[in-house]
Amino acid sequence: MQEILDAILAEQYDALAGLAVPDHYRGVTVHADEAEMFDGIPSHEKDPRKSLHLDEVPTPELGPGEAIVAVMASAINYNTVWTSIFEPISTFEFLRRYGRISSLTKRHDLPYHVVGSDLAGVVLRTGPGVNAWKPGDQVVAHCLSVELESPDGHDDTMLDPQQRIWGFETNFGGLAELALVKSNQLMPKPAHLTWEEAACPGLVNSTAYRQLVSHHGAGMKQGDTVLIWGASGGLGSYATQFVLNGGAIPICVVSSPAKAEICRAMGAELIIDRNAEGYRFWSDEHTQDQKEWKRFGAKIRELTGGDDPDIVFEHPGRETFGASVYVARRGGTIVTCASTSGYEHTYDNRYLWMNLKRIVGSHFANYRESYEANRLIDKALIHPTLSKVYPLGETGRAAMDVHGNTHQGKVGVLALAPEEGLGVSDPEKRERHIDAINRFRGV
């Protein structure tokens, strides 16, 4: 592994094809025999630091259409939190299902799960049938894994019956020194970014792109008013940039003055600090307070000069969904990609059907959408939102930051990279955008 790292640090990428791939590597794992360790404990009290382990694991066999990547850096997503607290189900159930498909997928059904759905690194090996990539290529990876043996996925790959999220519903993820990916997950690494900066947009940037910009999501257009929950967080920080970059008007919902300042730094002007305003959408565990929905809607109209949101960018779920349906404009769209506060949503359907609103489910992104989202990063039209970076051995602490919502933007993890700041091959381009690249750092 050290020879591989030395070659990468020396930028001797052509030499990698001649170096042996180690038969073991270090990866962040959860263990099947610990899947019940948090039973009876409330979700917010479950501690990822107890369930995420840094283990030496065997390097998986390389199959057709696959690549092994030396991972320089990765990032934390909420799916890593879900994996670490074994909610809503243990991810070992996903691995068992995947393992039943073929002898090749059987490799994934193991008593440990190497997690992580982002990476930036360098290709070490490619399997039979891979022509677009070779050892030494600097890459990032999106997390869509599909088999594409059914016709259902050939119009939109997200509709493939065997669609999965790599590193969450498959094994050998990116929070590790090596990762196994399908070659069609790979995309060019933006040359002006460091390894850790390039690793952090993948999942959330692609998700926000499909949710807002794509015709499969809300189909945002210039002039649209877009309500963004958690506008300074991992998803919301990219949503805010897409709205501003696309000529629409963001209404950023945040939970502190510091988060409001980040949104202003991105260029947003209409901001609601929900804690300062004291919104409580639930009067008790079973009852929503519609007066609070109306008060929230009035605040939005006050900021916009009377406009309701054309689009509501939803991901908190249970806590906010009733309010989201209520405040969307007549004929508007509520587009949802997650339920971090709970999966069972309730809302007053009168406000949906009588006002001809739409609820659109959106999940990650297809290959094309992921590529387009990465291209915008490469063009420096959208920027990383990296705030903090941990070493691989402190991945549990990084996941705890996300679980407790104490972070801003994205939390990165160094894998093989020995320190931050490495991997830039276009310093001139970087310098032109350095303030935007560093906007979230240290916040």
C-alpha positions as CSV (number, residue, x, y, z in Angstrom):
1,M,0.0,0.0,0.0
2,Q,2.9,2.4,0.8
3,E,4.3,1.9,-2.7
4,I,0.9,2.8,-4.2
5,L,0.7,5.9,-2.1
6,D,4.3,6.9,-2.8
7,A,3.5,6.7,-6.6
8,I,0.4,8.8,-6.2
9,L,2.0,11.4,-4.1
10,A,4.9,11.6,-6.6
11,E,2.3,11.9,-9.4
12,Q,3.8,8.8,-11.1
13,Y,0.4,7.6,-12.2
14,D,1.7,5.5,-15.1
15,A,3.6,3.3,-12.6
16,L,0.5,2.1,-10.8
17,A,-0.3,-0.6,-13.4
18,G,3.0,-2.3,-12.5
19,L,2.4,-2.3,-8.8
20,A,0.7,-5.2,-7.0
21,V,-2.7,-4.6,-5.4
22,P,-2.5,-5.5,-1.7
23,D,-4.5,-8.5,-0.6
24,H,-5.7,-6.6,2.5
25,Y,-6.6,-3.0,3.2
26,R,-8.1,-0.9,6.0
27,G,-11.8,-0.1,5.8
28,V,-14.4,1.3,8.1
29,T,-16.9,-1.4,8.9
30,V,-20.0,-2.4,10.8
31,H,-20.3,-6.0,12.1
32,A,-23.3,-8.3,11.6
33,D,-23.0,-9.7,15.1
34,E,-23.5,-6.2,16.5
35,A,-26.6,-5.4,14.5
36,E,-28.8,-5.5,17.7
37,M,-26.4,-3.5,19.9
38,F,-28.6,-0.4,20.0
39,D,-32.0,-2.2,20.5
40,G,-34.2,-0.3,22.8
41,I,-32.1,2.9,22.6
42,P,-33.8,6.0,21.1
43,S,-32.3,6.9,17.7
44,H,-30.7,10.2,18.8
45,E,-28.8,8.4,21.6
46,K,-27.3,5.8,19.3
47,D,-23.5,6.4,18.9
48,P,-21.8,5.6,15.6
49,R,-18.5,5.7,17.4
50,K,-19.4,2.4,19.0
51,S,-20.5,0.6,15.9
52,L,-18.0,1.8,13.2
53,H,-14.7,-0.1,13.3
54,L,-11.5,0.4,11.4
55,D,-10.6,-3.2,10.3
56,E,-8.1,-5.0,8.0
57,V,-10.2,-6.7,5.4
58,P,-9.5,-8.9,2.4
59,T,-9.4,-7.2,-1.0
60,P,-12.4,-8.4,-3.1
61,E,-12.0,-10.2,-6.4
62,L,-12.2,-7.9,-9.4
63,G,-15.1,-8.8,-11.7
64,P,-16.1,-7.8,-15.3
65,G,-17.0,-4.2,-15.6
66,E,-15.5,-3.2,-12.3
67,A,-12.5,-1.2,-11.0
68,I,-10.5,-1.2,-7.8
69,V,-9.7,2.4,-6.7
70,A,-7.0,3.6,-4.3
71,V,-9.1,5.9,-2.1
72,M,-7.4,9.2,-1.2
73,A,-10.5,10.7,0.5
74,S,-14.1,10.0,1.2
75,A,-17.0,11.8,3.0
76,I,-19.9,11.2,5.4
77,N,-23.4,10.9,4.2
78,Y,-26.6,10.3,6.2
79,N,-26.7,6.8,4.9
80,T,-23.5,6.1,6.8
81,V,-25.3,7.3,9.9
82,W,-28.2,5.0,9.2
83,T,-25.8,2.1,8.6
84,S,-24.0,2.7,11.8
85,I,-27.2,2.8,14.0
86,F,-28.8,-0.1,12.0
87,E,-31.8,1.9,11.0
88,P,-34.4,1.5,9.5
89,I,-33.0,-2.0,9.1
90,S,-29.6,-3.5,9.3
91,T,-27.7,-3.1,6.0
92,F,-26.7,-6.7,6.2
93,E,-30.2,-7.5,4.9
94,F,-29.3,-5.4,1.8
95,L,-26.1,-7.4,1.4
96,R,-28.0,-10.7,1.7
97,R,-30.5,-9.7,-1.0
98,Y,-27.7,-8.6,-3.3
99,G,-25.7,-11.7,-2.7
100,R,-28.5,-13.9,-4.0
101,I,-28.4,-12.5,-7.5
102,S,-25.2,-14.2,-8.8
103,S,-21.9,-15.8,-7.8
104,L,-20.3,-12.4,-8.4
105,T,-22.6,-10.5,-6.1
106,K,-22.2,-13.2,-3.5
107,R,-18.9,-11.5,-2.7
108,H,-20.9,-8.7,-1.0
109,D,-22.7,-10.9,1.5
110,L,-20.2,-10.9,4.3
111,P,-20.3,-10.7,8.1
112,Y,-18.8,-7.2,7.8
113,H,-19.9,-4.2,5.7
114,V,-17.3,-1.7,4.4
115,V,-19.3,1.5,4.2
116,G,-19.1,4.8,2.5
117,S,-20.8,6.2,-0.7
118,D,-18.2,8.8,-1.8
119,L,-14.6,8.7,-2.9
120,A,-11.9,10.6,-4.7
121,G,-8.9,8.5,-5.7
122,V,-6.9,6.8,-8.4
123,V,-7.8,3.7,-10.5
124,L,-5.5,0.7,-9.7
125,R,-7.1,-2.1,-11.8
126,T,-10.0,-2.6,-14.2
127,G,-11.8,-5.8,-14.9
128,P,-12.7,-7.4,-18.3
129,G,-14.8,-5.2,-20.5
130,V,-13.6,-1.8,-19.1
131,N,-12.4,0.5,-21.8
132,A,-13.1,4.0,-20.6
133,W,-10.7,3.9,-17.6
134,K,-7.2,2.7,-16.9
135,P,-4.8,2.4,-14.0
136,G,-3.6,5.9,-13.0
137,D,-6.8,7.8,-13.9
138,Q,-7.8,10.3,-11.2
139,V,-11.4,9.8,-10.5
140,V,-14.4,10.5,-8.3
141,A,-17.3,8.0,-8.0
142,H,-21.0,8.4,-7.9
143,C,-22.9,5.8,-5.8
144,L,-25.5,4.4,-8.2
145,S,-25.1,0.6,-8.7
146,V,-27.3,-1.1,-11.2
147,E,-27.3,-4.4,-13.1
148,L,-29.3,-3.1,-16.2
149,E,-30.5,-6.6,-17.1
150,S,-34.1,-5.5,-17.1
151,P,-35.7,-3.2,-19.7
152,D,-37.1,-1.0,-16.8
153,G,-33.8,0.8,-16.2
154,H,-32.9,1.7,-19.8
155,D,-34.9,5.0,-19.9
156,D,-33.9,6.0,-16.4
157,T,-31.4,3.8,-14.6
158,M,-32.8,4.8,-11.3
159,L,-35.8,2.6,-12.2
160,D,-33.7,-0.6,-12.7
161,P,-35.2,-3.3,-10.4
162,Q,-31.7,-4.0,-9.1
163,Q,-30.8,-0.3,-8.4
164,R,-28.7,0.1,-5.2
165,I,-26.6,2.6,-3.5
166,W,-23.0,1.6,-3.4
167,G,-21.5,1.5,0.1
168,F,-24.9,1.4,1.6
169,E,-26.8,-1.4,-0.1
170,T,-23.5,-3.0,-1.5
171,N,-20.2,-3.7,0.2
172,F,-16.6,-2.5,-0.4
173,G,-17.5,1.2,0.0
174,G,-15.4,4.4,-0.1
175,L,-14.6,4.9,3.6
176,A,-11.5,2.7,3.1
177,E,-8.0,2.6,1.5
178,L,-9.4,0.6,-1.4
179,A,-12.9,0.5,-3.0
180,L,-14.6,-1.8,-5.5
181,V,-16.9,0.0,-7.9
182,K,-18.6,-0.6,-11.2
183,S,-16.6,1.3,-13.9
184,N,-19.7,3.3,-14.9
185,Q,-19.7,4.9,-11.4
186,L,-16.4,6.6,-12.3
187,M,-16.2,10.3,-13.3
188,P,-13.2,12.6,-13.8
189,K,-11.8,14.2,-10.7
190,P,-12.0,18.1,-10.9
191,A,-8.4,19.1,-11.3
192,H,-8.7,22.3,-9.2
193,L,-9.8,20.5,-6.1
194,T,-7.9,18.6,-3.4
195,W,-8.7,15.0,-2.8
196,E,-10.9,15.7,0.2
197,E,-12.8,18.5,-1.6
198,A,-13.4,16.4,-4.7
199,A,-14.7,13.5,-2.5
200,C,-17.4,15.4,-0.7
201,P,-19.9,16.5,-3.5
202,G,-20.7,13.1,-5.1
203,L,-23.8,11.8,-3.4
204,V,-25.4,15.0,-2.2
205,N,-24.6,17.1,-5.3
206,S,-26.1,14.5,-7.6
207,T,-29.1,14.0,-5.4
208,A,-29.8,17.8,-5.3
209,Y,-29.3,18.0,-9.1
210,R,-31.9,15.4,-9.8
211,Q,-34.3,16.6,-7.1
212,L,-34.3,20.2,-8.4
213,V,-32.9,20.5,-11.9
214,S,-33.7,17.3,-13.7
215,H,-37.0,16.6,-15.5
216,H,-37.2,13.6,-13.2
217,G,-37.4,15.9,-10.2
218,A,-38.9,19.4,-9.9
219,G,-37.7,20.7,-13.3
220,M,-36.7,24.0,-11.7
221,K,-36.8,27.0,-14.1
222,Q,-35.6,30.6,-13.9
223,G,-37.6,32.8,-11.5
224,D,-39.0,29.9,-9.4
225,T,-39.2,30.4,-5.7
226,V,-37.7,27.4,-3.9
227,L,-38.0,26.7,-0.2
228,I,-34.9,24.8,1.0
229,W,-35.0,23.0,4.3
230,G,-31.6,22.7,6.0
231,A,-30.1,25.1,3.5
232,S,-26.6,25.0,4.9
233,G,-26.4,21.3,5.4
234,G,-25.0,18.5,3.2
235,L,-27.9,18.4,0.8
236,G,-29.2,21.9,1.3
237,S,-25.9,23.6,0.6
238,Y,-25.8,22.2,-2.9
239,A,-29.5,22.9,-3.4
240,T,-29.0,26.5,-2.5
241,Q,-26.2,26.7,-5.1
242,F,-28.3,25.1,-7.8
243,V,-31.2,27.5,-7.2
244,L,-28.9,30.5,-7.3
245,N,-27.0,29.2,-10.3
246,G,-30.2,28.4,-12.2
247,G,-31.7,31.9,-11.9
248,A,-34.3,30.9,-9.2
249,I,-34.9,32.4,-5.8
250,P,-34.0,30.4,-2.7
251,I,-35.8,30.7,0.7
252,C,-33.2,29.1,3.0
253,V,-34.5,27.5,6.2
254,V,-31.8,27.2,8.8
255,S,-31.5,26.6,12.6
256,S,-28.9,29.1,13.8
257,P,-27.4,32.5,13.0
258,A,-24.1,30.9,11.9
259,K,-26.0,28.8,9.3
260,A,-27.8,31.8,8.1
261,E,-24.5,33.6,7.5
262,I,-23.3,30.7,5.4
263,C,-26.4,31.0,3.2
264,R,-25.8,34.7,2.8
265,A,-22.2,34.0,1.9
266,M,-23.5,31.7,-0.9
267,G,-25.6,34.6,-2.2
268,A,-29.0,33.9,-0.7
269,E,-31.0,36.8,0.7
270,L,-34.3,35.3,2.0
271,I,-33.5,33.3,5.1
272,I,-35.6,31.9,7.9
273,D,-34.0,30.9,11.2
274,R,-36.6,28.4,12.4
275,N,-35.3,28.3,16.0
276,A,-35.2,32.1,16.3
277,E,-38.8,32.2,15.0
278,G,-39.8,29.4,17.4
279,Y,-41.7,27.3,14.9
280,R,-43.2,24.1,16.4
281,F,-45.1,22.2,13.8
282,W,-46.2,19.5,16.2
283,S,-48.2,20.4,19.3
284,D,-47.6,16.8,20.6
285,E,-46.3,13.5,19.4
286,H,-49.5,12.8,17.4
287,T,-50.9,16.2,16.5
288,Q,-49.6,18.8,14.0
289,D,-50.3,22.5,14.7
290,Q,-51.8,24.0,11.6
291,K,-51.5,27.5,13.1
292,E,-47.8,27.1,12.9
293,W,-48.1,26.1,9.2
294,K,-50.0,29.3,8.6
295,R,-47.5,31.4,10.6
296,F,-44.6,29.8,8.6
297,G,-46.4,30.5,5.3
298,A,-47.0,34.1,6.3
299,K,-43.3,34.5,7.0
300,I,-42.5,33.2,3.5
301,R,-44.9,35.6,1.9
302,E,-43.4,38.5,4.0
303,L,-39.9,37.7,2.6
304,T,-41.0,37.1,-1.0
305,G,-43.4,40.0,-1.3
306,G,-46.4,37.7,-1.4
307,D,-45.2,34.6,-3.3
308,D,-45.6,31.1,-2.1
309,P,-42.9,28.5,-3.1
310,D,-43.1,27.0,-6.5
311,I,-40.9,24.1,-5.2
312,V,-40.3,22.8,-1.7
313,F,-37.0,20.9,-1.4
314,E,-37.9,18.3,1.3
315,H,-35.7,15.9,3.2
316,P,-36.4,16.2,6.9
317,G,-39.6,14.2,6.5
318,R,-42.0,13.7,9.4
319,E,-41.2,16.9,11.3
320,T,-41.7,19.3,8.4
321,F,-43.7,17.5,5.7
322,G,-47.1,18.8,6.7
323,A,-45.9,22.4,6.6
324,S,-44.2,21.8,3.3
325,V,-47.4,20.6,1.7
326,Y,-49.3,23.5,3.1
327,V,-46.9,26.3,2.1
328,A,-46.3,25.2,-1.5
329,R,-48.1,27.4,-4.0
330,R,-51.2,26.3,-5.9
331,G,-49.9,23.9,-8.6
332,G,-46.5,23.7,-6.8
333,T,-44.2,20.8,-6.2
334,I,-43.0,19.2,-3.0
335,V,-40.0,17.0,-4.0
336,T,-38.6,14.7,-1.3
337,C,-35.5,12.6,-1.2
338,A,-35.2,11.6,2.5
339,S,-36.8,11.5,5.9
340,T,-34.1,12.2,8.4
341,S,-36.6,13.1,11.1
342,G,-38.9,10.2,10.5
343,Y,-40.4,8.1,7.6
344,E,-44.1,8.3,8.4
345,H,-45.3,11.6,6.9
346,T,-48.7,13.1,7.6
347,Y,-50.2,16.1,6.0
348,D,-53.7,17.5,5.3
349,N,-54.6,16.2,1.9
350,R,-57.1,19.0,1.3
351,Y,-54.2,21.4,0.7
352,L,-52.7,19.0,-1.9
353,W,-55.7,17.9,-4.0
354,M,-57.7,21.1,-3.9
355,N,-54.7,23.2,-4.9
356,L,-53.4,20.7,-7.5
357,K,-50.0,20.3,-5.9
358,R,-47.6,17.4,-6.6
359,I,-45.5,15.3,-4.3
360,V,-42.5,13.9,-6.2
361,G,-40.2,11.2,-4.9
362,S,-36.6,11.6,-5.8
363,H,-33.8,9.2,-5.1
364,F,-30.1,9.8,-5.8
365,A,-29.5,10.3,-9.6
366,N,-28.9,8.4,-12.7
367,Y,-25.6,8.2,-14.5
368,R,-26.3,11.2,-16.8
369,E,-27.5,13.4,-13.9
370,S,-24.5,12.4,-11.8
371,Y,-22.1,13.3,-14.7
372,E,-23.8,16.6,-15.3
373,A,-23.7,17.5,-11.6
374,N,-20.0,16.6,-11.5
375,R,-19.4,18.6,-14.6
376,L,-20.7,21.7,-12.9
377,I,-18.3,21.1,-10.0
378,D,-15.5,20.8,-12.6
379,K,-16.6,24.0,-14.3
380,A,-16.5,25.7,-10.9
381,L,-20.1,26.8,-11.3
382,I,-21.0,24.7,-8.2
383,H,-18.4,24.4,-5.3
384,P,-17.7,21.9,-2.6
385,T,-19.2,22.6,0.8
386,L,-16.5,20.9,2.9
387,S,-16.3,22.2,6.5
388,K,-14.2,19.7,8.4
389,V,-12.0,16.7,7.7
390,Y,-11.2,13.7,9.9
391,P,-8.7,10.9,9.5
392,L,-10.0,7.4,8.6
393,G,-9.5,6.2,12.2
394,E,-12.0,8.9,13.4
395,T,-14.8,8.1,11.0
396,G,-17.1,7.3,13.9
397,R,-16.6,10.8,15.3
398,A,-17.3,12.3,11.8
399,A,-20.5,10.3,11.6
400,M,-21.5,11.5,15.0
401,D,-21.2,15.1,13.8
402,V,-23.7,14.3,11.1
403,H,-25.9,12.3,13.3
404,G,-26.1,15.1,15.9
405,N,-26.4,17.8,13.2
406,T,-23.4,19.7,14.6
407,H,-21.8,20.0,11.2
408,Q,-22.1,22.5,8.3
409,G,-22.0,21.4,4.7
410,K,-20.1,18.1,4.3
411,V,-17.7,16.3,6.6
412,G,-14.8,14.7,4.8
413,V,-12.5,11.8,5.7
414,L,-8.9,11.2,4.6
415,A,-8.2,7.6,3.5
416,L,-4.8,7.2,1.9
417,A,-4.1,10.9,1.7
418,P,-1.7,11.6,4.6
419,E,-2.8,15.2,5.0
420,E,-5.2,17.8,3.6
421,G,-4.4,20.0,0.6
422,L,-3.1,17.3,-1.8
423,G,-4.2,16.4,-5.3
424,V,-4.5,19.8,-7.0
425,S,-3.4,19.7,-10.6
426,D,-4.9,23.0,-11.8
427,P,-3.7,25.6,-9.2
428,E,-4.5,28.6,-11.5
429,K,-8.2,27.6,-11.7
430,R,-8.3,26.9,-8.0
431,E,-6.9,30.4,-7.2
432,R,-9.7,32.0,-9.2
433,H,-12.3,30.3,-7.0
434,I,-10.5,29.8,-3.7
435,D,-13.0,31.9,-1.6
436,A,-16.0,29.9,-2.8
437,I,-14.1,26.6,-2.3
438,N,-13.2,27.5,1.3
439,R,-16.6,29.1,2.1
440,F,-17.6,26.4,4.6
441,R,-14.1,25.6,6.0
442,G,-13.8,26.1,9.8
443,V,-17.5,27.0,10.3
